[in-house]
Amino acid sequence: MDFLNYHYYCHGNLASAGSLKDIPLNRLNQKDIEAFHNRLESTPTVANRVLAVLSFVFAWDSKRGKNRLFKGVNPCLRIEKFPETKDNKFMSLFITRNDLNCRVKLNG
């Protein structure tokens, strides 16, 4: 018996066993997704985007009807997102085309 199966049978879930790719799809649950989301807490924007993508994939799969890969309810639902702070640094680096034309004319 490998580590993941051993961990699952001993603890009842795989939330702390490893990455999501190591969890069989038929055993994946909300606790696993939440644990994965919490591991990304130091980068809240990334964590929230990953959660959004996972939720999108499970929603897409639920629309497949008989060909669904995941048989349960979307495990990403009702997982609280982390608060995000707006980063204004990017806006200060943005140069419009008009700014560039003015600089070329002034320097040229």
C-alpha distances in whole Angstrom, upper triangle without the diagonal:
4,7,8,6,6,10,11,10,12,15,15,16,15,18,18,14,16,18,19,18,14,15,15,18,18,16,19,21,24,23,21,24,26,24,24,28,28,26,29,32,34,35,36,37,34,32,34,35,31,31,34,32,29,31,33,30,29,33,33,30,32,35,33,34,32,30,28,25,24,25,26,29,29,27,29,32,33,32,34,35,37,40,41,44,47,47,51,50,50,53,55,54,55,58,60,62,65,64,63,67,69,67,68,71,72,71,72
4,6,6,6,9,10,11,12,14,15,15,13,16,15,11,13,15,16,15,11,12,13,17,17,15,17,20,23,21,18,22,24,21,21,25,25,23,26,29,31,31,33,34,31,29,31,32,28,28,31,29,26,29,31,28,27,31,31,29,30,34,32,33,31,29,27,24,23,25,25,28,27,25,27,30,32,30,32,33,34,37,38,41,43,44,47,47,46,49,51,50,51,54,56,58,61,60,60,63,65,63,64,68,68,67,69
4,6,5,6,8,10,10,12,13,12,10,13,12,8,10,13,14,14,10,11,13,17,17,15,16,18,21,19,16,19,21,18,18,22,22,20,23,26,27,29,30,32,29,26,29,30,26,26,29,28,25,27,30,27,26,30,31,29,30,34,33,33,32,30,28,24,23,25,25,27,26,23,25,28,29,27,30,30,31,35,36,38,41,41,45,44,44,47,49,48,49,52,54,56,60,59,58,61,63,62,63,66,66,65,67
4,5,5,6,9,10,10,11,10,7,10,10,6,8,11,11,11,8,8,10,13,14,11,12,15,17,15,13,16,18,15,16,19,20,18,21,24,26,27,27,29,26,24,26,27,23,23,26,25,22,24,26,24,23,27,27,25,26,30,29,30,29,27,24,21,19,21,21,23,22,20,22,25,26,24,27,27,28,32,33,36,39,39,43,43,42,45,47,46,47,50,52,54,58,57,56,59,61,60,61,64,65,64,66
4,5,5,6,9,10,10,10,9,12,12,9,12,14,14,14,10,9,10,13,13,11,13,15,18,17,15,18,20,18,18,22,23,21,24,27,29,30,30,32,29,27,29,29,26,25,28,27,23,25,28,25,24,27,28,25,27,30,29,29,28,26,24,20,19,20,20,23,23,21,23,26,27,25,28,29,31,35,36,39,41,42,46,46,45,48,50,49,50,54,55,57,61,60,59,63,64,63,64,68,68,67,69
4,5,5,6,8,10,10,10,13,12,10,13,16,16,17,13,12,13,17,16,13,16,17,20,18,16,20,21,19,20,23,23,22,25,27,30,31,32,34,31,28,30,31,28,27,30,29,26,28,31,28,27,30,31,29,30,33,32,33,31,30,27,24,23,23,23,25,26,23,25,28,29,27,30,31,32,36,37,40,43,43,47,47,47,50,52,51,52,55,57,60,63,62,61,65,66,65,66,70,70,69,71
4,6,5,6,8,8,7,10,9,7,10,13,14,15,12,11,13,16,16,12,14,15,17,15,13,17,18,15,16,20,20,19,22,24,26,28,28,30,28,25,27,28,25,24,28,27,24,26,28,26,25,28,30,28,28,32,32,32,31,30,27,24,22,23,22,24,23,20,22,25,26,24,26,27,28,32,34,37,39,40,44,44,44,47,49,48,49,53,55,57,60,59,59,62,64,62,64,67,67,66,68
4,6,5,5,5,6,9,10,8,11,14,13,15,11,10,11,13,12,9,11,12,15,13,12,15,17,15,16,19,20,19,22,24,27,28,28,30,28,25,26,28,24,23,26,26,22,24,26,24,22,26,27,25,25,29,29,29,28,27,24,21,19,19,18,20,21,18,20,23,24,22,25,26,28,31,33,37,39,40,44,44,44,47,49,48,49,53,54,57,60,59,59,62,64,63,64,67,68,67,69
4,6,6,8,9,13,13,12,15,17,17,18,15,13,13,16,14,11,14,15,18,16,15,19,20,18,20,23,23,23,26,28,30,32,32,34,31,28,30,31,28,27,30,29,26,27,30,27,25,29,30,27,28,31,31,31,29,28,26,23,21,21,20,23,23,21,23,25,26,25,28,30,31,35,37,40,43,44,48,48,48,50,53,52,53,56,58,60,63,63,63,66,67,66,68,71,71,71,73
4,6,8,10,12,12,11,15,18,18,20,16,15,16,19,18,14,16,16,19,16,16,19,20,18,20,23,22,22,26,27,29,31,31,34,32,28,30,32,29,27,31,30,27,28,31,30,27,31,33,30,30,34,34,34,33,32,29,26,24,24,23,25,25,22,24,26,27,25,28,30,31,34,36,39,42,44,47,48,47,50,53,52,53,57,59,61,64,63,63,66,68,67,68,71,72,71,73
4,6,8,9,10,10,14,16,17,19,16,14,15,17,17,13,14,14,15,12,13,16,16,14,17,20,19,19,23,24,26,28,28,30,29,25,27,29,26,24,28,28,24,25,29,27,25,28,30,28,28,32,32,32,32,31,28,25,22,22,21,22,22,19,21,23,23,22,24,26,27,31,33,36,39,40,44,45,45,47,50,49,50,54,56,58,61,60,60,64,65,64,65,69,69,68,70
4,7,9,11,11,14,16,16,18,15,12,13,15,14,10,11,11,13,11,11,15,15,14,17,19,19,20,23,24,27,28,28,30,28,25,26,28,25,23,26,26,22,23,26,25,22,25,28,25,25,29,29,29,28,27,24,22,19,19,17,19,20,16,19,21,21,20,23,25,27,30,32,36,39,40,44,45,44,47,49,49,50,54,55,58,60,60,60,63,65,64,65,68,69,68,70
4,6,8,8,11,13,12,14,12,9,11,12,12,8,8,8,10,8,8,11,12,11,13,16,16,16,19,21,24,25,24,26,25,21,23,24,21,19,22,23,19,20,23,22,19,23,25,23,23,27,27,27,27,26,22,20,17,17,16,17,17,14,16,18,19,17,20,22,23,27,29,33,35,37,40,41,41,43,46,45,46,50,51,54,57,56,56,59,61,60,61,65,65,64,66
4,6,5,7,9,9,11,9,7,9,11,12,8,8,9,11,8,6,10,11,9,11,14,14,14,17,19,22,23,23,24,22,19,21,22,19,18,21,21,17,19,22,20,19,22,24,22,23,26,26,27,27,25,22,19,16,18,16,18,17,14,16,18,19,17,20,21,22,26,28,31,34,35,38,39,38,41,43,43,44,47,49,51,54,53,53,57,58,57,59,62,62,62,64
4,6,7,8,9,12,10,9,12,13,14,10,9,9,9,6,4,8,8,6,7,11,11,11,14,15,18,19,19,21,19,16,18,19,16,15,19,19,16,17,21,19,18,21,23,22,23,26,27,28,28,26,23,20,17,19,17,17,16,13,14,16,17,14,17,18,19,23,24,28,30,31,35,36,35,38,40,40,41,45,46,49,52,51,51,54,56,55,56,59,60,59,61
4,6,8,10,13,11,10,14,16,17,13,12,12,13,9,8,11,10,7,9,12,11,10,13,15,17,19,20,22,20,17,19,21,18,17,21,21,18,20,23,22,21,25,26,25,26,30,30,31,31,30,26,23,21,22,21,21,20,16,17,20,20,17,19,19,20,23,25,28,31,32,35,36,35,38,40,40,41,45,47,50,52,51,51,55,56,55,56,60,60,59,61
4,7,9,11,8,8,12,14,16,12,12,13,14,12,9,12,13,10,10,14,14,12,16,18,20,21,22,24,21,19,21,22,19,19,22,22,19,21,24,22,21,25,27,25,26,30,29,31,30,28,25,22,20,22,21,22,21,17,19,22,22,20,22,22,23,26,28,31,33,34,37,37,37,40,42,41,43,46,48,50,53,52,52,56,57,56,57,60,61,60,62
4,7,8,6,8,12,14,16,13,12,14,15,13,10,11,13,10,9,13,13,11,13,16,18,19,20,22,19,16,19,20,17,17,20,19,17,20,22,20,20,24,25,24,25,29,28,30,30,28,25,21,20,22,21,22,20,17,18,21,22,19,21,21,21,25,26,29,31,31,35,35,34,37,39,38,39,43,45,47,50,49,49,52,54,52,54,57,57,56,58
4,5,6,7,11,12,15,13,11,13,14,13,9,10,12,10,7,11,12,10,12,15,17,17,18,19,16,14,17,17,13,14,17,16,14,17,19,17,17,21,22,21,23,26,26,28,28,25,22,19,18,20,20,20,18,16,16,19,21,18,20,19,20,23,24,27,28,29,32,32,31,34,37,36,36,40,42,44,47,46,46,49,51,49,51,54,54,53,55
4,5,5,8,9,12,11,8,10,11,11,7,8,11,10,7,10,13,11,13,16,18,18,18,19,16,14,16,16,12,12,15,14,11,14,16,14,14,17,18,17,19,22,22,24,24,22,19,15,14,17,16,17,15,12,13,17,18,16,18,18,19,23,24,27,28,29,33,33,32,35,37,36,36,40,41,44,47,46,46,49,51,50,51,54,55,54,56
4,6,8,9,12,12,10,13,15,15,11,11,14,13,11,14,16,15,16,19,21,20,21,21,18,16,18,18,14,15,17,15,12,16,17,14,15,18,19,17,20,22,22,24,23,21,18,14,14,17,18,19,17,15,16,19,22,19,22,21,23,26,26,29,31,31,35,34,33,36,38,37,37,41,42,44,47,47,46,49,51,50,51,54,55,54,56
4,7,9,12,10,10,13,15,14,11,12,15,14,12,15,17,15,17,20,22,22,23,24,21,19,21,21,17,17,20,18,15,18,20,18,17,21,21,19,22,25,24,25,25,22,20,16,15,18,18,20,19,16,18,21,23,21,23,23,25,28,29,32,33,34,37,37,36,39,41,40,41,44,46,47,51,50,49,53,55,53,54,58,58,57,59
4,6,8,7,6,10,12,12,9,10,14,12,11,15,17,16,18,21,23,23,23,24,21,19,21,21,17,16,19,18,14,17,19,16,15,19,20,17,19,22,22,23,22,20,17,14,13,15,15,17,16,13,15,19,21,19,22,22,24,28,28,32,34,34,38,38,37,40,42,41,42,45,47,49,52,51,51,54,56,55,56,59,60,59,61
4,6,5,6,10,13,14,11,13,16,16,15,18,20,19,21,24,26,26,26,27,24,21,23,22,19,18,20,19,15,17,19,16,15,18,19,16,17,21,20,20,19,17,15,11,10,12,13,16,15,14,16,19,22,20,24,24,26,30,31,34,36,37,41,41,39,42,45,44,44,47,48,50,53,53,53,56,58,57,58,61,62,61,63
4,5,5,9,12,13,11,12,15,16,15,17,20,20,21,24,26,26,25,25,23,20,21,21,17,16,18,16,13,14,16,13,11,15,15,12,14,17,16,17,16,14,11,8,7,9,10,12,12,11,14,17,19,19,22,23,25,29,30,33,35,36,39,40,38,41,43,42,42,46,47,48,52,51,51,54,56,56,57,60,61,60,62
4,6,9,12,14,12,13,17,17,17,19,22,22,24,26,29,28,28,28,26,23,24,24,20,19,20,19,15,16,18,15,13,16,17,13,14,17,16,16,15,14,11,9,7,7,8,12,12,12,15,17,20,20,23,24,27,31,32,36,37,39,42,43,41,44,47,46,46,49,50,52,55,55,55,57,60,59,60,63,64,64,65
4,6,10,11,9,11,14,14,15,17,19,19,21,24,27,27,26,27,25,22,23,23,20,18,20,19,16,17,19,17,14,17,19,16,16,20,20,20,19,18,15,12,9,10,10,12,13,11,14,17,19,18,21,23,25,29,31,34,36,38,41,42,41,43,46,45,45,49,50,52,55,55,55,58,60,59,60,63,64,64,65
4,7,8,6,8,11,11,11,14,16,16,18,20,23,23,22,23,21,18,19,19,16,14,17,16,12,13,16,14,11,15,17,14,15,19,19,19,19,18,14,12,9,10,9,11,10,8,11,13,16,15,18,19,22,25,27,30,32,34,37,38,37,39,42,42,42,45,46,49,52,51,51,54,56,55,57,60,61,60,62
4,6,5,7,9,10,11,13,14,16,18,19,23,23,21,22,21,17,18,19,16,13,16,16,12,12,16,14,12,15,17,15,15,19,19,20,20,20,16,14,10,11,9,9,9,6,9,11,12,12,15,17,20,23,25,29,31,33,36,37,37,39,42,41,42,45,46,49,51,51,51,54,56,56,57,60,61,60,62
4,5,5,6,8,10,10,12,14,16,17,20,20,18,20,19,15,15,17,14,11,14,15,11,11,15,14,12,14,17,16,16,19,21,21,22,22,18,16,13,13,10,9,8,4,6,8,9,8,12,14,16,20,22,26,28,30,34,35,34,36,39,39,39,43,44,47,49,49,49,52,54,53,55,58,59,58,60
4,6,5,6,9,10,10,12,14,15,19,19,18,20,19,15,16,18,15,13,16,17,14,14,18,17,15,18,21,19,19,23,24,25,26,25,21,19,16,16,14,13,12,8,9,11,11,9,12,14,16,20,22,26,28,30,34,35,35,37,40,40,40,44,45,48,51,50,50,54,55,54,56,59,59,59,61
4,5,5,6,9,10,11,13,15,18,18,18,19,17,14,15,17,14,12,15,15,12,13,17,16,14,17,19,18,19,22,23,24,25,23,20,17,14,16,14,14,12,9,10,12,13,11,14,15,17,21,22,26,28,30,33,34,33,36,39,38,39,42,44,46,49,48,49,52,53,53,54,57,58,57,59
4,5,5,6,9,10,11,13,16,16,15,16,14,11,12,13,10,8,11,12,9,10,13,13,12,15,17,16,17,20,21,23,24,22,19,17,14,16,13,13,10,7,7,10,11,8,11,12,14,18,19,23,25,26,30,31,30,33,35,35,35,39,40,43,46,45,45,49,50,49,51,54,55,54,56
4,5,5,6,9,10,11,14,15,13,15,14,10,11,13,11,9,12,14,11,12,16,16,15,17,20,19,20,23,24,26,27,26,22,20,17,19,16,15,12,9,8,10,10,7,9,10,11,15,17,21,23,25,29,30,30,32,35,35,35,39,40,43,46,45,46,49,50,49,51,54,54,54,56
4,5,5,6,9,10,13,14,14,16,15,11,13,15,13,11,15,16,13,15,18,18,17,20,22,22,22,26,27,28,29,28,24,22,19,21,18,17,15,12,11,14,13,10,12,12,13,17,19,22,25,26,30,30,30,33,35,35,36,40,42,44,47,46,46,50,51,50,52,55,55,55,57
4,5,5,7,9,12,12,12,14,12,9,11,12,10,9,13,13,11,13,16,16,16,18,20,20,21,24,25,27,28,26,23,20,18,20,18,18,15,12,11,14,14,11,13,12,13,17,18,21,23,24,28,28,28,31,33,33,33,37,39,42,44,43,43,47,48,47,49,52,52,52,54
4,5,5,7,10,10,9,11,9,6,8,10,8,7,11,12,10,12,15,16,15,18,20,20,21,24,26,28,29,27,24,22,19,21,19,18,15,12,10,12,12,9,9,9,9,13,14,17,20,21,25,26,25,28,30,30,31,35,36,39,42,41,41,44,46,45,47,50,50,50,52
4,5,5,9,10,9,12,11,8,10,13,11,10,14,15,14,15,19,19,19,21,24,24,25,28,29,31,32,31,27,25,22,24,22,20,18,14,13,15,14,10,10,10,9,13,14,17,20,21,25,26,26,29,31,31,32,36,38,41,43,42,42,46,47,46,48,51,51,51,53
4,6,8,9,10,13,11,8,12,14,12,12,15,16,15,17,20,20,20,23,25,25,26,29,30,32,33,31,28,25,23,25,23,22,20,17,15,18,17,14,14,13,12,15,16,18,21,22,26,26,26,29,31,30,32,35,38,41,43,42,42,45,46,45,47,50,50,50,52
4,6,6,7,9,7,5,9,11,9,10,13,14,14,16,18,19,20,22,24,24,26,28,30,32,33,31,28,26,24,26,24,23,20,17,15,17,17,14,13,11,10,13,13,15,18,18,22,22,22,25,27,27,28,32,34,37,39,38,38,42,43,42,43,47,46,46,48
4,5,5,9,9,6,9,12,11,12,15,16,16,18,20,21,22,24,26,27,28,30,32,34,36,34,30,28,26,28,26,24,21,18,16,18,17,13,12,10,7,10,11,13,16,17,21,21,22,24,26,27,28,32,34,37,39,38,38,42,43,42,44,47,46,46,49
4,6,9,9,8,11,13,13,14,17,18,19,20,23,24,25,27,28,29,31,33,35,37,39,37,33,31,29,32,29,28,25,22,19,21,20,17,15,13,10,11,11,12,15,15,19,19,20,23,24,24,26,30,32,35,38,36,36,40,41,39,41,44,44,43,46
4,6,5,6,9,10,11,12,14,16,17,18,20,21,23,24,26,27,29,31,32,35,37,35,32,30,28,30,28,27,23,21,18,20,20,16,15,12,9,10,9,11,13,13,16,16,17,20,22,22,23,27,29,32,34,33,33,37,38,36,39,42,41,41,43
4,5,5,6,9,10,10,12,14,15,16,18,20,21,22,24,26,27,29,31,33,35,34,30,29,27,29,27,25,21,19,16,17,17,13,11,8,6,7,6,9,11,12,16,17,17,20,22,22,23,27,29,32,35,33,34,37,38,37,39,42,42,42,45
4,5,5,6,9,10,11,12,14,15,16,18,20,21,22,24,26,27,29,32,34,32,29,28,26,29,27,25,21,20,16,18,17,14,13,9,8,8,6,8,10,11,14,15,15,17,20,20,20,24,26,29,31,30,31,34,35,35,37,39,39,39,42
4,5,5,6,9,10,11,12,14,15,17,18,20,21,23,24,26,28,30,32,30,27,25,24,27,25,23,20,18,15,17,18,15,14,11,10,11,10,12,13,13,17,17,16,19,21,21,22,25,27,30,33,31,32,35,36,36,37,40,41,40,42
4,6,5,6,9,10,11,12,14,16,17,18,20,21,23,25,26,29,31,29,26,24,22,24,23,21,17,15,12,15,15,11,11,8,8,10,10,13,15,16,20,20,20,22,25,25,25,29,31,33,36,35,35,39,40,39,41,44,44,44,46
4,5,5,6,9,10,10,12,14,15,16,18,20,21,23,25,27,30,28,25,23,21,24,22,19,16,14,11,12,13,10,9,6,7,9,9,12,14,15,19,20,19,21,24,24,25,28,30,32,35,34,35,38,39,39,41,43,44,44,46
4,5,5,6,9,10,10,12,14,15,16,18,20,21,23,26,28,26,23,22,21,23,22,20,16,15,12,14,15,13,12,9,10,12,11,14,14,15,19,20,18,20,23,23,23,26,28,30,33,32,33,36,37,37,39,41,42,42,44
4,5,5,6,9,10,11,12,14,15,17,18,20,22,24,26,24,21,19,18,21,20,18,14,13,10,13,15,12,13,10,12,14,14,17,18,19,22,23,21,24,26,26,26,29,31,33,36,35,35,39,40,40,41,44,45,45,46
4,5,5,6,9,10,11,12,14,15,16,19,20,23,25,23,20,18,16,19,17,15,11,10,7,9,11,9,10,8,10,13,14,17,19,20,23,25,23,25,29,28,28,32,33,35,38,38,38,41,43,42,44,47,47,47,49
4,5,5,6,9,10,10,12,14,15,17,19,22,24,22,19,19,17,19,18,15,11,11,8,10,12,10,11,9,12,14,14,17,18,20,23,24,22,24,27,27,27,30,31,33,36,36,36,39,41,41,42,45,46,46,48
4,5,5,6,9,10,10,12,14,16,17,20,22,20,17,16,15,18,17,16,12,12,10,12,15,13,15,13,15,17,17,20,20,21,24,25,23,25,28,28,27,30,31,33,36,36,36,39,41,41,42,45,46,46,47
4,5,5,6,9,10,11,12,15,16,18,20,18,15,14,12,15,14,13,9,9,7,10,13,12,14,13,16,18,19,22,23,24,27,28,26,29,32,31,31,34,35,37,40,40,40,43,45,44,45,48,49,49,51
4,5,5,6,9,10,11,13,15,17,19,18,15,14,12,14,13,11,7,8,5,7,10,10,13,12,15,18,19,22,23,25,28,29,27,29,32,32,31,35,35,37,40,40,41,44,45,45,47,49,50,51,52
4,6,5,6,9,10,11,13,16,18,17,14,14,13,15,14,13,9,11,9,10,14,14,16,15,18,20,20,23,23,25,28,29,27,28,32,31,30,33,34,35,38,39,39,42,44,44,45,48,49,49,50
4,5,5,6,9,10,11,14,16,14,11,11,10,13,13,12,9,11,10,12,16,15,18,17,20,23,23,26,26,28,30,31,29,31,34,33,32,35,36,37,41,41,41,44,46,46,47,49,51,51,52
4,5,5,6,9,10,12,14,13,9,9,7,10,9,8,6,8,8,10,14,14,17,17,20,23,24,27,28,30,33,34,32,34,37,36,35,39,39,41,44,44,44,47,49,49,50,53,54,54,55
4,5,5,7,9,11,14,13,10,11,10,11,11,9,7,10,10,10,14,15,17,18,21,23,24,27,28,30,32,34,32,33,37,36,35,38,38,40,43,43,44,46,48,48,50,52,53,54,55
4,5,5,7,10,13,11,9,10,10,12,13,12,10,13,13,14,17,18,21,20,24,26,26,29,29,31,33,35,32,34,37,36,35,38,38,39,42,43,43,45,48,48,49,51,53,53,54
4,5,5,8,10,8,6,7,7,9,10,10,9,12,13,14,18,19,22,22,25,28,28,31,32,33,36,37,35,37,40,39,38,41,41,42,45,46,46,48,51,51,52,54,56,56,57
4,6,7,9,9,6,8,8,8,9,8,8,12,13,13,17,18,21,22,25,28,29,32,33,35,38,39,37,38,42,41,40,43,43,44,47,48,48,50,53,53,54,57,58,58,59
4,6,9,9,8,11,11,11,12,12,11,15,16,16,19,21,24,24,28,30,30,34,34,36,38,40,37,38,42,41,40,42,42,43,46,47,47,50,52,52,53,56,57,58,59
4,6,6,5,9,10,11,13,13,13,17,18,18,22,23,26,27,30,33,33,36,36,38,40,42,39,40,44,43,42,44,44,45,48,49,49,51,53,54,54,57,59,59,60
4,6,6,10,11,10,12,13,14,17,19,19,23,25,28,29,32,35,35,39,39,41,43,45,42,44,47,46,45,48,47,48,51,52,52,55,57,57,58,61,62,63,63
4,6,9,11,10,13,15,16,19,21,22,25,27,30,31,34,37,38,41,42,43,46,47,45,46,50,49,48,50,50,51,54,55,55,57,60,60,61,63,65,65,66
4,6,9,10,13,15,16,18,20,21,25,26,29,30,33,36,36,40,40,41,44,45,43,44,48,47,45,48,48,49,52,53,53,55,58,58,58,61,63,63,63
4,6,7,10,11,12,14,17,18,21,22,26,26,30,33,33,37,37,39,42,43,40,42,45,44,43,46,46,48,51,51,51,54,56,56,57,60,61,61,62
4,6,9,12,12,13,16,17,21,21,25,25,28,31,32,35,36,38,41,41,39,41,45,43,43,45,46,47,51,51,51,53,56,55,56,59,61,60,61
4,6,8,9,10,13,14,18,18,22,23,26,29,30,34,35,36,39,40,39,41,44,43,42,45,46,48,51,51,51,54,56,56,57,59,61,61,62
4,7,9,11,14,15,18,19,23,24,27,31,32,36,37,39,42,43,41,43,47,46,45,48,49,51,53,54,54,57,59,59,60,63,64,64,65
4,7,8,11,12,15,16,20,21,25,28,30,33,35,37,40,41,40,42,45,45,44,47,48,50,53,53,53,56,58,58,59,62,63,63,64
4,6,9,8,11,13,17,19,22,25,27,31,32,34,37,39,38,39,43,43,42,45,46,48,50,51,51,54,56,56,57,60,61,61,63
4,5,6,9,11,14,16,19,22,23,27,29,31,34,35,34,36,39,39,38,41,42,44,47,47,47,50,52,52,53,56,57,57,59
4,6,8,8,12,14,17,20,22,26,28,30,33,34,33,35,38,38,38,41,42,45,47,47,48,51,52,52,54,56,57,57,59
4,6,6,9,10,14,17,18,22,24,26,29,31,30,32,35,35,34,38,39,41,44,44,44,47,49,49,50,53,54,54,56
4,6,9,11,14,17,19,23,24,27,30,32,31,32,36,36,36,39,40,42,45,44,45,48,50,50,51,54,55,55,57
4,6,9,12,15,18,21,23,26,29,31,31,32,35,36,36,39,40,43,45,45,46,49,50,50,52,55,55,55,58
4,6,10,13,15,19,21,24,27,29,29,30,33,34,34,38,39,42,44,43,44,47,48,48,50,53,53,53,56
4,7,9,12,16,18,21,25,27,27,28,31,32,32,36,37,40,42,41,42,46,46,46,48,51,51,52,54
4,7,9,13,15,18,21,23,23,24,27,28,28,32,33,36,38,38,39,42,43,42,45,47,47,48,50
4,6,10,13,15,19,21,21,23,25,26,27,31,32,35,37,36,37,41,41,41,43,46,46,46,48
4,7,10,13,16,18,19,20,23,24,25,29,30,34,35,34,35,39,39,39,41,44,43,44,46
4,7,9,13,15,15,17,19,20,21,25,27,30,32,30,32,35,35,35,37,40,40,40,43
4,6,9,12,13,14,16,18,19,23,24,28,29,28,29,33,33,32,35,37,37,37,40
4,6,9,10,11,13,15,15,19,21,24,26,24,26,29,29,29,32,34,33,34,37
4,6,7,8,10,11,13,16,19,22,24,22,23,27,27,26,29,31,31,31,34
4,5,5,7,9,10,14,16,20,21,19,20,24,23,23,26,28,27,28,31
4,5,5,7,9,12,15,19,20,18,19,22,22,21,24,26,26,26,29
4,5,5,7,10,13,16,18,16,17,21,21,20,22,25,25,25,28
4,5,5,9,11,14,16,14,15,19,19,18,21,23,23,24,26
4,6,8,11,14,15,13,14,18,17,16,19,22,21,21,24
4,6,10,13,14,12,12,16,16,15,17,20,20,20,22
4,7,10,12,10,11,14,15,14,16,19,19,20,22
4,7,8,6,7,10,11,11,13,15,16,16,18
4,5,5,6,9,10,11,13,15,16,17,18
4,5,5,6,9,10,11,12,14,15,16
4,5,5,6,9,10,11,12,14,15
4,5,5,6,9,10,11,12,14
4,5,5,6,9,10,11,12
4,5,5,6,9,10,10
4,5,5,6,9,10
4,5,5,6,8
4,6,5,6
4,5,5
4,6
4
